[in-house]
Amino acid sequence: MANDGIVAESYTAPRASWIDEAVFLAFLLLAFVGLTPFSGSPPDVTVAGQVVAGGGAGDLARQLCYLVVLAAVMIETVRKRGSAAFSALPLLLLLLLAWCMMSAAWSGAPLVSIRRAGLAVVLVLCAMLSVETIGVNRALVLLRWVLLAVLIVNFISIPLIPTAVHLPGEEDPNLVGDWRGLYTHKNIAGSVGAMTAIVFLFSPRETQRRLFFDVAVALAAIAFTVMTRSKSSLGLLAIALALGLVYRIAWKKDLDRVIVVVAGAVLLVFAVALIVADQGAIMRLFEDPDEFTGRTEIWQAEAAFIRDHALLGAGFGTFSDTGGLSPLHNYIGNGSWVNEASHGHNGYLQILVTTGIVGFALALASLVVEPALELWRRGGDLRLKALLFTLFAFLLLHNLMETDFLEGDGVTWVTFLLLMAMLGKMRRSEAA
């Protein structure tokens, strides 16, 4: 199988067939394009007599497509690798998913919790087993092609498809004119553009021609992200690129790694000291509901809910985007636009709100600590690990302003699962 000059041959899966790659490509297209691009938000459905925004875990056709992809992945995986392939599933992540499913027992909307946790299980299995079957090399090649195709379609759609731009009549008038391409919101389009830039800038390459091509694609992705006016993605992209470059340079030597970690710790202490020294200004900033484009009002409601329900939370997937079922309504003023918020605009807070302290601890262990330890570990293709680290840094920071973790089949969540799958596959390939 062709290597395409992406990563070391040891990370390929020589037994992978075109069927495996086609199934993985179908999975990527479902997540990054969906069944109804340019169509706006998914339709509402009724669950237990209540209207649920976005259909809980999505429309029936989309769910069936994911189940078909999962069935194909499972059949191919078991046929070729047997039960050994399931070692690719991280134990801590499985425990987190089990806790999410269990939370339906105390959820105010148990059917919603079960459906959304079920979708999370399907996505984890598809991502982990697909990368295990086709290998890191081919997974990265196919991801690059999908991101490139999405970028091209997004640019072409702007002059041709009216809904590729936020139109007058939006609930938030500040969105009007922002580019969103085939996605439902400019923030999603912005995050995809930022991740595209990261993937193409940091992909390992063997030729000068590939370097020019990759840089051109990355610059185009950044240009599209600028036109989305997604401030979070643009600002965090710059930080992630800087961190990725430091990782690429410093991780060659142990001394350099120590210096970087110590310098980072000093900067963190300095930042905390500044916050403590000017608590009044910080509190006024977060108390103003107009700051951070309305996110502060949501964060205040989440913090209030956590104080009252810290142990178990509201139940997985029920805190927002659930219409009248959401406990968010008890913590915000009537008539606020936050009633229609599709998520909590902070992945860490939303996990704590919906799954309580236990779920939050499992999420930190499986989604933050475990990948970080893999990236700290020496060995492997440093170029590839720099790419994965940069994506990891971007997504960790992105969850401070948006909700990516366990958020349906969002493109950022699927990308996070893919980077976790690639890290695990690299470790097992090196140990073999």
SULQUIKA-V670326 format. One record per pair of residues at least 12 apart in sequence whose ideal C-beta (glycine too) atoms are under 6 Angstrom apart, sorted by the first residue. I is the first residue (numbers start at 0). GAP is how many residues later the second one is. D is the distance in whole Angstrom. If there is no record, write none. Layout:
i->I gap->GAP d->D
i->I gap->GAP d->D
//
This chain:
i->3 gap->137 d->5
i->4 gap->200 d->6
i->4 gap->201 d->4
i->5 gap->131 d->5
i->5 gap->134 d->5
i->5 gap->135 d->6
i->5 gap->198 d->6
i->6 gap->129 d->6
i->6 gap->130 d->5
i->6 gap->197 d->5
i->6 gap->374 d->5
i->6 gap->377 d->5
i->7 gap->373 d->5
i->9 gap->419 d->5
i->10 gap->124 d->6
i->10 gap->125 d->4
i->10 gap->126 d->5
i->10 gap->415 d->6
i->10 gap->418 d->5
i->11 gap->123 d->4
i->11 gap->125 d->4
i->12 gap->121 d->5
i->12 gap->122 d->3
i->14 gap->65 d->6
i->15 gap->117 d->6
i->15 gap->118 d->4
i->19 gap->56 d->5
i->19 gap->113 d->5
i->19 gap->114 d->5
i->20 gap->113 d->6
i->22 gap->49 d->5
i->22 gap->50 d->6
i->23 gap->106 d->4
i->23 gap->110 d->6
i->24 gap->117 d->6
i->25 gap->43 d->5
i->26 gap->42 d->5
i->26 gap->99 d->5
i->27 gap->118 d->5
i->29 gap->35 d->6
i->30 gap->378 d->5
i->30 gap->380 d->6
i->30 gap->383 d->4
i->31 gap->114 d->5
i->31 gap->118 d->6
i->31 gap->379 d->5
i->34 gap->26 d->6
i->34 gap->27 d->6
i->36 gap->145 d->4
i->37 gap->123 d->5
i->37 gap->125 d->5
i->37 gap->144 d->5
i->39 gap->144 d->6
i->40 gap->143 d->5
i->41 gap->12 d->5
i->41 gap->13 d->5
i->41 gap->16 d->6
i->41 gap->17 d->6
i->46 gap->64 d->5
i->46 gap->65 d->6
i->47 gap->63 d->6
i->49 gap->273 d->6
i->49 gap->274 d->5
i->49 gap->275 d->5
i->50 gap->272 d->5
i->51 gap->270 d->5
i->51 gap->271 d->5
i->52 gap->268 d->5
i->52 gap->270 d->5
i->53 gap->267 d->5
i->55 gap->56 d->5
i->55 gap->59 d->5
i->56 gap->58 d->4
i->56 gap->59 d->5
i->56 gap->62 d->4
i->65 gap->56 d->5
i->68 gap->57 d->6
i->69 gap->52 d->5
i->69 gap->55 d->6
i->69 gap->56 d->5
i->72 gap->53 d->5
i->72 gap->56 d->5
i->72 gap->57 d->6
i->76 gap->52 d->5
i->76 gap->56 d->6
i->84 gap->47 d->6
i->87 gap->40 d->5
i->87 gap->44 d->4
i->87 gap->336 d->6
i->88 gap->39 d->5
i->91 gap->273 d->5
i->91 gap->274 d->4
i->91 gap->278 d->6
i->92 gap->273 d->4
i->94 gap->267 d->6
i->95 gap->266 d->4
i->95 gap->267 d->6
i->95 gap->270 d->5
i->96 gap->23 d->6
i->96 gap->24 d->5
i->98 gap->260 d->5
i->98 gap->263 d->6
i->99 gap->17 d->4
i->99 gap->216 d->4
i->100 gap->16 d->4
i->102 gap->212 d->5
i->102 gap->213 d->4
i->102 gap->252 d->6
i->105 gap->206 d->5
i->106 gap->208 d->2
i->106 gap->211 d->5
i->107 gap->210 d->6
i->108 gap->209 d->5
i->108 gap->213 d->6
i->108 gap->216 d->4
i->111 gap->205 d->6
i->111 gap->206 d->5
i->111 gap->210 d->6
i->112 gap->202 d->5
i->112 gap->203 d->5
i->112 gap->204 d->5
i->112 gap->205 d->6
i->115 gap->201 d->3
i->116 gap->199 d->5
i->119 gap->286 d->5
i->122 gap->286 d->6
i->126 gap->290 d->4
i->126 gap->291 d->6
i->126 gap->294 d->5
i->127 gap->293 d->5
i->130 gap->290 d->4
i->130 gap->291 d->6
i->130 gap->294 d->5
i->131 gap->293 d->6
i->135 gap->286 d->5
i->135 gap->289 d->5
i->146 gap->49 d->4
i->146 gap->52 d->6
i->150 gap->45 d->6
i->150 gap->70 d->6
i->152 gap->29 d->6
i->153 gap->27 d->3
i->153 gap->70 d->6
i->156 gap->24 d->6
i->163 gap->17 d->5
i->164 gap->14 d->6
i->165 gap->12 d->5
i->165 gap->14 d->6
i->177 gap->50 d->6
i->177 gap->51 d->5
i->178 gap->48 d->4
i->178 gap->49 d->5
i->185 gap->42 d->4
i->185 gap->44 d->6
i->186 gap->43 d->5
i->188 gap->39 d->5
i->189 gap->35 d->5
i->189 gap->38 d->4
i->189 gap->40 d->3
i->189 gap->43 d->4
i->190 gap->42 d->5
i->190 gap->221 d->5
i->191 gap->219 d->5
i->192 gap->28 d->5
i->192 gap->31 d->5
i->192 gap->32 d->3
i->193 gap->31 d->6
i->193 gap->39 d->4
i->193 gap->43 d->4
i->194 gap->220 d->6
i->195 gap->25 d->4
i->196 gap->21 d->4
i->196 gap->24 d->4
i->196 gap->25 d->5
i->197 gap->192 d->5
i->197 gap->193 d->6
i->199 gap->14 d->4
i->199 gap->17 d->4
i->199 gap->18 d->4
i->200 gap->17 d->5
i->201 gap->42 d->6
i->201 gap->184 d->6
i->201 gap->185 d->4
i->201 gap->188 d->5
i->203 gap->179 d->4
i->203 gap->180 d->6
i->231 gap->169 d->4
i->235 gap->158 d->6
i->235 gap->161 d->5
i->235 gap->162 d->6
i->239 gap->150 d->5
i->239 gap->153 d->5
i->239 gap->154 d->4
i->242 gap->150 d->5
i->243 gap->142 d->6
i->243 gap->145 d->6
i->243 gap->146 d->3
i->245 gap->14 d->6
i->246 gap->139 d->5
i->246 gap->142 d->5
i->247 gap->138 d->4
i->250 gap->131 d->6
i->294 gap->50 d->4
i->296 gap->41 d->5
i->297 gap->40 d->5
i->297 gap->43 d->6
i->297 gap->46 d->6
i->297 gap->47 d->5
i->300 gap->27 d->6
i->300 gap->30 d->4
i->300 gap->31 d->5
i->301 gap->42 d->6
i->301 gap->47 d->5
i->301 gap->51 d->5
i->303 gap->27 d->5
i->304 gap->26 d->5
i->304 gap->48 d->6
i->305 gap->46 d->6
i->305 gap->47 d->6
i->309 gap->47 d->6
i->310 gap->45 d->5
i->310 gap->46 d->6
i->311 gap->44 d->4
i->312 gap->40 d->6
i->312 gap->41 d->5
i->312 gap->42 d->5
i->312 gap->43 d->4
i->313 gap->13 d->5
i->313 gap->39 d->6
i->313 gap->40 d->5
i->315 gap->38 d->5
i->315 gap->39 d->6
i->318 gap->34 d->5
i->318 gap->35 d->5
i->319 gap->21 d->5
i->319 gap->23 d->5
i->319 gap->24 d->6
i->320 gap->21 d->4
i->342 gap->60 d->4
i->343 gap->59 d->5
i->344 gap->57 d->6
i->346 gap->52 d->3
i->346 gap->56 d->5
i->346 gap->57 d->5
i->346 gap->58 d->4
i->349 gap->53 d->5
i->350 gap->12 d->5
i->350 gap->54 d->6
i->366 gap->38 d->6
i->370 gap->21 d->6
i->370 gap->49 d->6
i->370 gap->52 d->6
i->373 gap->49 d->4
i->374 gap->14 d->5
i->378 gap->51 d->6
i->379 gap->46 d->5
i->387 gap->31 d->5
i->387 gap->35 d->6
i->390 gap->28 d->5
i->394 gap->21 d->5
//
